[in-house]
Structures are given as structure tokens and as C-alpha cells.
Amino acid sequence: METDLPSELRAGLDRAMQGVSRNALIARAGAISQAYRAGGNSADAIHSASDALAYALTRLPATFAAVAAVLGELRRVLPDFAPRTLLDVGAGPATAAWAAVRYFTGLDQIELIDSNAPLRQLALDLMRFSRAPALRDARYDKGDAQQLIAFCKPADLNVASYFIGEAPDSGLLERANTLWSRTASVLVVIEPGTPAGFKRIRAIRSHLIGHGAFVVCPCPHDLECPMTSDDWCHFSQRLSRSRDHRIVKGAELPFEDEKYSYVALSRQKPVALAFDRVLAPPHVTKSAITAKLCTPDGLVMDVAARRDRDAYKARKDWRWGDAVTRRQESVGGGE
């Protein structure tokens, strides 16, 4: 699964970097990180073109990797899903739209919404480099998403990535209802892979199932989430860091791992797929492989002893996030 930034997006960022002080971007990136750690959102942290560029260099690769991983899994689970329209809510630098045109080449109409003017302008500057006509010609409205979305037509694919947590949780279910009302087929909600992020995902999942939605992924069922109160469902996507990414972020490693939680919900019940989801890195020893699975029967700690050669061999290929069966090898969904 390809989760690195598209070449034309990297080229656009490189052009945006020309003549810009790296030291200034490092300072702005640090201030933005501090604002987010203090509980702020994009309105609190990003006020200028320099802020938007610093954010794009430090966070865009990771959020893109997470969204690309989710949309790649959506396409795997629903191979016949061919959306023509996309709504990117809380679009920021158009992260979800860039990922969507990679996996759904039939998109011909894209609408984006965000209230942050510097991020919107950066997105417009970068989208013109896309090879996808739908992205180059996309409509990007500036304003409060909760208000503007009421004027949008329902889209085949509606994506809210790293958006739900930007506002107080007191209005969470209202925002879920609004997103669902503008979803013609599939709604995807992605949040940071933290206990708080998963709590929001879990609440939206439960609420919208009660309003007729069907889970596509990652869950292998529409039943009540079996996670215990001291645990949370999240996944990890590894991505490579460019030289500028490392410099601005002050990082040494050539890669990072983005943790995320998500749910994809459909108005139509998907064709039944018999799979379980690997919820953590399997524990491998010389004598056995133990994997934590979410199944239609609840949480299962699957143990394959080495003496069971076929089962042990199959599970050696299992990765965190994979959709698997306990009779075969992985059927997809990992890194």
C-alpha cells in the first residue's frame, strides 16, 4: 500500500520552500506543536502562510499516510465502490483529497471545507500541481464546516480526517449527524490514535449504527465495540521523512510512525466478509505466536503453537491492522 506523498505534492512543497528560511520554519513548527499539545486547534496554531507551510512539512506527510492507509483498506473491503464525488470536511491542506484521488481515480467532483485561511490558500497553491483534474478543479469553501456543510450536496465519499476533535466533544453527535446527512454512500472519520481520539470514533460509530449505518472497516461487525475501558483501538502507519521534514521537525530518524483511529460507515450493508482484525503487533516467540484480534465474537487472544506448522507459518505474516482469518494468511489491511 502506497502511503508516501504523491510526487507532484512533494514537488509543490519543494517550490513553496524556495527562498524560505529553514530556521524560521523550525521556530514556527515548534510553536505549532506547543499550541496543539496545550489543547489548541488549527485556529489557535496556524495564522500565517509560514505557519501553514511549517504545518504541511511537519504534519502533512503523517496525516496523509494515515488517510491513505484508511482509504486503501476501504477500497480493499469494497472493491466495487467507485465514488464520483468527494466531500473533504476540515480539509486543511487538502490531505484527504490528495489521498482519495490516488485510490479512487473515478472522482470527478471534489468539494473541500475549512475555516483556516492560510491552510486553504496553501492547499489551493498545491492542488494546481496535481495530475488529477478533479483535484485541480476542486471547490474549496472557507468557513465554519458545521455551517457550510449544510449547503453541500451529499457526496459519495465523505471524509472528516483529524477534524472531529477540533471542536468540543459536547457537540460530537451533532457533528456526526451533520456529516452523515451529507453522505450519499460512505463516511470515513479519522482521528489521532489516542484514547481521546478513539473515544470520539467509538461514540460516532455507535451513534450512527443506531441511525442505520453499517460498518465497513476496521471492525468486522456492527455489534457493540468490545474494547475495555482501559484499552483503545488504533493502528500505526510508517512513513519516510524527507530531508526538509527532518530538519523542520528536528528529527533524526528517516521515518516515523503515525498512530490513528478510524471508522468507515456505509449506507448499504457490505457483502459479508469473514475476517478478524489484528489490533496490536503479534507477540512472536519460539514456541507460539499470540495475536490480539477483534472478531464478530468479541476480542480474542489467538495463540498458534509452533507445533501447528501451518497456523504458525500463516501468523508470521500477520501485521498490526491486518484483516485476517484464523485458517489462512492475511487478507490485507496492514502496512
Secondary structure per residue as TSV (DSSP state, phi and psi in degrees):
chain	resnum	aa	ss	phi	psi
A	1	M	-	360.0	126.3
A	2	E	-	-87.8	116.0
A	3	T	-	-124.1	1.9
A	4	D	S	-77.1	160.3
A	5	L	-	-59.3	142.7
A	6	P	-	-59.6	149.3
A	7	S	H	-60.0	-37.9
A	8	E	H	-72.0	-28.9
A	9	L	H	-71.1	-41.6
A	10	R	H	-60.8	-40.6
A	11	A	H	-64.3	-39.3
A	12	G	H	-64.4	-40.8
A	13	L	H	-65.2	-39.0
A	14	D	H	-60.6	-42.3
A	15	R	H	-64.5	-40.6
A	16	A	H	-64.4	-26.4
A	17	M	H	-79.5	-16.5
A	18	Q	T	-61.9	126.0
A	19	G	T	78.9	4.6
A	20	V	-	-99.1	133.8
A	21	S	-	-66.7	123.2
A	22	R	H	-63.7	-37.4
A	23	N	H	-63.5	-39.3
A	24	A	H	-64.3	-40.2
A	25	L	H	-67.6	-37.6
A	26	I	H	-60.4	-44.0
A	27	A	H	-63.0	-44.5
A	28	R	H	-66.8	-39.9
A	29	A	H	-60.8	-40.8
A	30	G	H	-64.1	-41.1
A	31	A	H	-66.2	-39.1
A	32	I	H	-64.7	-44.9
A	33	S	H	-60.6	-41.1
A	34	Q	H	-64.1	-40.4
A	35	A	H	-63.8	-41.8
A	36	Y	H	-67.9	-41.1
A	37	R	H	-63.4	-27.8
A	38	A	T	-81.6	3.1
A	39	G	T	96.1	9.7
A	40	G	-	-79.6	178.3
A	41	N	-	-127.7	-170.3
A	42	S	H	-63.3	-32.1
A	43	A	H	-65.8	-31.8
A	44	D	H	-79.7	-28.2
A	45	A	H	-103.3	-26.8
A	46	I	-	-120.2	110.3
A	47	H	-	-122.9	-9.4
A	48	S	S	-144.1	171.4
A	49	A	H	-62.0	-36.6
A	50	S	H	-65.9	-39.6
A	51	D	H	-61.3	-45.5
A	52	A	H	-62.3	-41.2
A	53	L	H	-68.3	-41.7
A	54	A	H	-61.8	-41.4
A	55	Y	H	-62.5	-45.1
A	56	A	H	-61.8	-39.0
A	57	L	H	-72.0	-32.5
A	58	T	H	-94.0	-33.6
A	59	R	T	-113.9	-28.3
A	60	L	H	-56.8	-44.8
A	61	P	H	-59.4	-38.8
A	62	A	H	-73.6	-44.7
A	63	T	H	-67.6	-36.0
A	64	F	H	-62.0	-43.4
A	65	A	H	-60.0	-42.1
A	66	A	H	-66.0	-46.6
A	67	V	H	-64.7	-41.6
A	68	A	H	-62.4	-40.7
A	69	A	H	-61.9	-42.6
A	70	V	H	-67.0	-46.7
A	71	L	H	-69.1	-31.1
A	72	G	H	-63.9	-40.4
A	73	E	H	-69.2	-38.0
A	74	L	H	-59.1	-44.7
A	75	R	H	-65.3	-34.6
A	76	R	H	-67.6	-42.8
A	77	V	H	-73.5	-34.3
A	78	L	-	-118.4	73.2
A	79	P	T	-63.2	-21.5
A	80	D	T	-93.5	-1.2
A	81	F	-	-73.2	119.2
A	82	A	-	-133.0	76.5
A	83	P	-	-64.2	142.7
A	84	R	S	-102.4	-24.9
A	85	T	E	-124.4	144.8
A	86	L	E	-131.6	136.2
A	87	L	E	-117.8	119.9
A	88	D	E	-108.3	103.8
A	89	V	E	-96.2	129.7
A	90	G	T	67.7	47.9
A	91	A	-	-68.0	-27.1
A	92	G	T	55.8	-128.2
A	93	P	T	-82.2	22.8
A	94	A	T	72.0	32.1
A	95	T	H	-55.4	-53.4
A	96	A	H	-64.9	-35.7
A	97	A	H	-65.6	-41.4
A	98	W	H	-62.2	-41.0
A	99	A	H	-68.9	-38.3
A	100	A	H	-65.5	-40.2
A	101	V	H	-70.4	-18.6
A	102	R	H	-71.0	-41.8
A	103	Y	H	-96.8	-23.1
A	104	F	-	-125.1	85.6
A	105	T	T	-72.6	-11.5
A	106	G	T	-84.1	0.1
A	107	L	-	-62.0	129.5
A	108	D	-	-127.2	-1.6
A	109	Q	E	-144.9	121.3
A	110	I	E	-126.2	131.4
A	111	E	E	-124.3	133.4
A	112	L	E	-122.3	148.4
A	113	I	E	-136.8	133.7
A	114	D	E	-164.2	152.5
A	115	S	S	-94.5	-8.4
A	116	N	-	-90.6	111.4
A	117	A	H	-64.1	-45.9
A	118	P	H	-62.2	-40.1
A	119	L	H	-66.9	-39.1
A	120	R	H	-61.5	-45.8
A	121	Q	H	-64.7	-40.7
A	122	L	H	-62.2	-42.3
A	123	A	H	-58.9	-45.6
A	124	L	H	-62.9	-39.7
A	125	D	H	-64.3	-38.6
A	126	L	H	-79.6	-35.3
A	127	M	H	-64.1	-25.1
A	128	R	T	-68.7	-13.3
A	129	F	T	-88.7	-6.3
A	130	S	-	-68.7	146.4
A	131	R	S	-82.0	-8.7
A	132	A	-	-90.0	116.6
A	133	P	H	-55.3	-37.2
A	134	A	H	-62.3	-33.6
A	135	L	H	-78.8	-40.0
A	136	R	H	-62.6	-34.7
A	137	D	T	-99.3	12.7
A	138	A	-	-63.6	150.8
A	139	R	E	-95.7	129.0
A	140	Y	E	-124.6	108.8
A	141	D	E	-94.4	137.8
A	142	K	E	-102.6	126.2
A	143	G	S	155.3	178.4
A	144	D	-	-63.4	121.6
A	145	A	H	-62.3	-38.6
A	146	Q	H	-60.6	-31.0
A	147	Q	H	-87.5	-45.9
A	148	L	H	-68.9	-31.8
A	149	I	G	-62.2	-24.1
A	150	A	G	-64.2	-20.3
A	151	F	G	-98.7	0.9
A	152	C	S	-88.4	147.4
A	153	K	-	-76.3	146.9
A	154	P	-	-57.0	133.7
A	155	A	E	-104.1	150.8
A	156	D	E	-57.9	-42.1
A	157	L	E	-124.8	121.1
A	158	N	E	-117.4	120.8
A	159	V	E	-121.6	128.0
A	160	A	E	-122.6	96.5
A	161	S	E	-108.1	124.9
A	162	Y	S	54.0	38.9
A	163	F	-	-117.5	-42.4
A	164	I	G	-57.2	-38.5
A	165	G	G	-77.7	0.1
A	166	E	G	-74.6	-16.7
A	167	A	S	-121.2	163.6
A	168	P	-	-58.2	144.4
A	169	D	G	-66.8	-13.6
A	170	S	G	-61.8	-26.2
A	171	G	G	-105.0	17.1
A	172	L	H	-58.4	-50.5
A	173	L	H	-70.3	-30.5
A	174	E	H	-64.0	-41.9
A	175	R	H	-66.0	-37.4
A	176	A	H	-61.7	-43.3
A	177	N	H	-61.7	-41.6
A	178	T	H	-64.2	-45.9
A	179	L	H	-60.1	-43.7
A	180	W	H	-65.4	-35.3
A	181	S	H	-66.6	-21.0
A	182	R	T	-108.5	25.5
A	183	T	E	-113.4	114.8
A	184	A	E	-81.7	-31.2
A	185	S	E	-135.6	-64.3
A	186	V	E	-129.2	132.9
A	187	L	E	-111.4	131.2
A	188	V	E	-119.7	125.3
A	189	V	E	-120.9	126.6
A	190	I	E	-125.6	135.8
A	191	E	E	-135.6	163.5
A	192	P	E	-55.9	147.8
A	193	G	S	-82.2	57.0
A	194	T	S	-114.2	164.8
A	195	P	H	-54.6	-40.0
A	196	A	H	-67.9	-41.1
A	197	G	H	-62.6	-44.9
A	198	F	H	-65.9	-36.4
A	199	K	H	-58.7	-40.1
A	200	R	H	-67.7	-44.5
A	201	I	H	-59.5	-44.8
A	202	R	H	-61.9	-42.4
A	203	A	H	-65.4	-42.3
A	204	I	H	-65.2	-43.5
A	205	R	H	-56.7	-51.9
A	206	S	H	-62.7	-44.4
A	207	H	H	-62.6	-47.3
A	208	L	H	-76.3	-28.6
A	209	I	H	-59.3	-38.8
A	210	G	T	-66.6	-15.8
A	211	H	T	-108.1	22.0
A	212	G	T	98.0	4.7
A	213	A	-	-80.3	155.2
A	214	F	E	-120.4	136.9
A	215	V	E	-76.4	132.3
A	216	V	E	-96.6	-50.2
A	217	C	E	-164.9	158.8
A	218	P	S	-83.6	-15.2
A	219	C	-	-67.0	141.8
A	220	P	S	-90.3	20.4
A	221	H	S	-164.9	167.6
A	222	D	S	-105.2	12.8
A	223	L	S	-78.1	175.2
A	224	E	-	-59.5	138.3
A	225	C	-	-59.9	128.5
A	226	P	-	-87.4	1.1
A	227	M	-	-63.9	139.3
A	228	T	-	-79.4	165.8
A	229	S	T	-65.2	-22.8
A	230	D	T	-98.4	14.0
A	231	D	-	-133.4	163.4
A	232	W	-	-148.1	147.7
A	233	C	-	-89.1	118.4
A	234	H	-	-153.7	166.5
A	235	F	E	-134.2	172.7
A	236	S	E	-136.1	136.4
A	237	Q	E	-125.7	123.1
A	238	R	E	-84.3	140.4
A	239	L	E	-138.7	152.5
A	240	S	E	-85.0	151.7
A	241	R	-	-107.0	133.4
A	242	S	-	-75.2	170.1
A	243	R	H	-60.2	-47.0
A	244	D	H	-65.2	-36.1
A	245	H	H	-59.1	-46.2
A	246	R	H	-66.5	-41.3
A	247	I	H	-64.1	-51.0
A	248	V	H	-67.3	-34.5
A	249	K	H	-85.0	-11.1
A	250	G	T	67.9	36.0
A	251	A	-	-107.9	151.3
A	252	E	-	-102.9	-37.0
A	253	L	S	-68.5	145.8
A	254	P	S	-81.9	9.1
A	255	F	E	-149.5	166.2
A	256	E	E	-147.4	163.9
A	257	D	E	-117.0	118.5
A	258	E	E	-94.0	123.4
A	259	K	E	-95.2	136.4
A	260	Y	E	-150.3	155.1
A	261	S	E	-121.3	150.9
A	262	Y	E	-160.9	167.4
A	263	V	E	-150.0	141.0
A	264	A	E	-115.9	126.5
A	265	L	E	-123.4	140.5
A	266	S	E	-122.1	151.7
A	267	R	S	-79.2	-19.3
A	268	Q	S	-110.5	139.1
A	269	K	-	-68.1	123.2
A	270	P	-	-65.5	155.7
A	271	V	-	-59.3	133.5
A	272	A	-	-57.7	127.1
A	273	L	-	-120.1	125.5
A	274	A	-	-87.6	92.9
A	275	F	-	-145.5	160.6
A	276	D	E	-115.6	160.7
A	277	R	E	-114.7	129.6
A	278	V	E	-77.8	120.2
A	279	L	-	-99.7	-2.3
A	280	A	S	-161.5	162.0
A	281	P	-	-58.3	125.6
A	282	P	-	-59.4	145.5
A	283	H	E	-94.3	115.7
A	284	V	E	-108.8	125.7
A	285	T	-	-127.5	176.5
A	286	K	S	-66.6	-24.2
A	287	S	S	-100.8	-22.0
A	288	A	E	-165.2	163.0
A	289	I	E	-120.1	126.1
A	290	T	E	-114.6	127.7
A	291	A	E	-128.5	135.6
A	292	K	E	-87.4	120.7
A	293	L	E	-122.6	142.3
A	294	C	E	-96.3	125.1
A	295	T	E	-131.2	166.4
A	296	P	T	-60.5	-14.2
A	297	D	T	-100.4	8.0
A	298	G	E	107.1	-166.5
A	299	L	E	-75.5	136.2
A	300	V	E	-133.2	134.4
A	301	M	E	-97.1	100.0
A	302	D	E	-83.9	127.1
A	303	V	E	-121.6	122.8
A	304	A	E	-115.0	113.6
A	305	A	E	-73.9	148.3
A	306	R	T	-60.5	-29.9
A	307	R	T	-66.9	-22.2
A	308	D	S	-87.8	83.9
A	309	R	H	-57.7	-44.7
A	310	D	H	-65.0	-46.3
A	311	A	H	-65.2	-43.4
A	312	Y	H	-63.1	-43.8
A	313	K	H	-63.1	-43.0
A	314	A	H	-62.7	-41.4
A	315	R	H	-74.1	-17.2
A	316	K	T	-64.2	-21.9
A	317	D	T	-92.2	-5.7
A	318	W	-	-70.6	140.0
A	319	R	-	-129.0	154.1
A	320	W	T	-52.7	124.9
A	321	G	T	98.5	-12.8
A	322	D	-	-64.5	146.8
A	323	A	E	-91.8	123.5
A	324	V	E	-135.5	166.0
A	325	T	-	-118.9	160.9
A	326	R	S	-90.9	10.3
A	327	R	S	-116.7	-16.3
A	328	Q	S	-134.0	-178.1
A	329	E	S	-77.8	176.7
A	330	S	-	-54.4	142.0
A	331	V	-	-107.0	10.8
A	332	G	S	123.3	175.0
A	333	G	-	106.1	-10.6
A	334	G	-	-88.8	-163.5
A	335	E	-	-66.1	360.0
